[in-house]
Amino acid sequence: MKLTLFQIDAFTNQLFSGNPAAICPLEAWLEDDKMQKIAAENNLAETAFFVKNGGQYDIRWFTPTVEVDLCGHATLAAAFVLYHQLGEVTPEILFYSHRSGHLRVAKEGNMLTLNFPVDQIHDIDFDWGMFKGLAIPAKEVLKGKTDYLFVYENERQVADMKPDFFEIAKLKARGIIITAPGDEVDFVSRFFGPQSGIDEDPVTGSAHTTLIPYWSNKLNKSQLTAKQLSARGGNLACELLGDRVYISGECVLYMVGEICV
């Protein structure tokens, strides 16, 4: 069987930056094990598979080691493929995930906007004496559906953080987000997910379902600008609207290929 595979750089307008995702359109679902093996072979943070189902596209996301509940940058990249490679003309694409429900992506010019549900986050007591994954204790720790959120004083602390991935992997979570107010944007972040096979994710759309409600409340504003401080970097325009978040960015095509499975 031959399948078309697209590789897209998401949340950027420049090649070799943002977050790369592999996108594999399917006529029908493959076996879970085969999709996981394709994702492992791609060795990117995420590989997304989708199947057209009436007026929507069912979508699933795999890291090199596990299937995940939600992935923002690969959903953005999937919409980019549909619009720019597969002839989709509707102003908004409806995706459906059996793990995260309905997800929408709207197109306006070169900008694509994710419409995702907000994460439910709450403060927790965190034992820094038992955790050696980060050299500097956070001033605040919260927990969402799948991730920890560690809040720091300033951008420099986030940028300079040297994580111990072996220790981070011991936490029972998809991964951890570290964040702080930005110098030139409203907030900055990094995402570490060795538990999911991704030591550091370049730009994590799904993490912003946690970050946007947190910073919207702290800064008392619904529209926010964000930057992820990975080596590749990525820029996001964000908005909180009720129980949904809007996360906007651009995408760039890197590769169109064919795989034989």
PyMOL commands that set and color helices and strands:
alter all, ss='L'
color gray80, all
select helices_A, chain A and resi 32-42+72-84+128-130+155-160+165-168+194-196+208-219
alter helices_A, ss='H'
color red, helices_A
select strands_A, chain A and resi 2-10+19-26+46-53+56-62+67-68+92-97+101-108+111-117+122-123+140-143+147-151+175-181+187-193+198-201+223-228+234-241+244-249+251-260
alter strands_A, ss='S'
color yellow, strands_A
deselect
rebuild
show_as cartoon
